[in-house]
Amino acid sequence: MALTEYRDFADAYAQLGRFLDNVYQQKRSHSALGYLTPTEFEATYHTRLLSTVVVP
């Protein structure tokens, strides 16, 4: 991950959401999630949930 320089604290704070969306959710794997990214874990969860739905 490349380091980013910020003008000041306010600039860094303003870009926090971008970091969370682009890096933390999409790229960083989490041991608590079986070493999947949060996005991958959520997709797997929804796939499993849909495969257990019983249609009468």
N, C-alpha and C positions, 0 to 999 in steps of 0.2 A: 504494500500500500504506500503510495507516495505521500510524503508530508506536504501539508498545505500551510502556507503562511497567511495569517489573517492580519488585517489592519489594526484591530483592537479586539477587546473582549466582546463587544457588541456584534462585530462582524462574525466572530467565531460562533457566538450564540445563535445568530441568524441562520448559519449554515448547518446547525446541528441536525435539523430534520433531514437534510440532504444526506448527511453521513449515515443516519439511522436507516433511511430507505435504501441507499445505494450500497453501503458496505455491511452494516450490521445485519440487515435482513436478507440480503442477496448473496453475500460472499462468505461471511464468517460462520463456520460450523460451530455447533455447540455440543459439548459432551452429554449434557442432559437430554438432548434430542437425538441421541444415537449418531452423533457427528454429522447431522444434517443441518443445513441452514434453516432458519425459521420458515422461510418460504417453501423449501422442500418438505419440511415436516408438515406444514399445513396442507400442502397439496396431497401428501400421502394420507394424512388423516381424513380428508374429504373423500378421497378415492375409496378408502376402506369403509368409511361410513356409508357411502352410496352402495357399495357392494353387499352390505348387510341389510339394506332396506328390502322388506318383503312386500311385493305388490299382490294384492288379493286377486 
